[in-house]
């Protein structure tokens, strides 16, 4: 059985964590400085989250998080099952290994993707904390 029953749960869990990251100075500034648009396409359930660090974000944030389809042209696209994404944000998936095994399919400059890994490291703590805050301790690993 998949971790998320529908796209709404995925958006609340993974998207909600990403939205919190938009105001996190340590992570947010570095994501903003990447000047990348990263599109995450999920399956089981089908959902899309785009991180926009290229265009001006809302005041008080370092980047934008968009749900669903949009007209932005991503610099990097990542495709994976939602369960893989969930395990990734819990710190249980090695990105390089997942790319090699094609559990995650990346399009775009892989070097830019790999350079973001140290930047997003705080999310491995932020994600389970967010899950607990929204009443999803059952998913917090």
Protein Blocks (a to p, Z undefined) as FASTA:
>chain_A
ZZblbfklmmmmmmmmmmmmmmmmklmmmmmmnopacddddehiaddddddfkbccdehi
abdcdehjdfbdcfbdcdddfklmmmmmnopacfklmmmnomaccedjfklmmmmmmmmm
mmmmmmmmmmmmnopamlnZZ
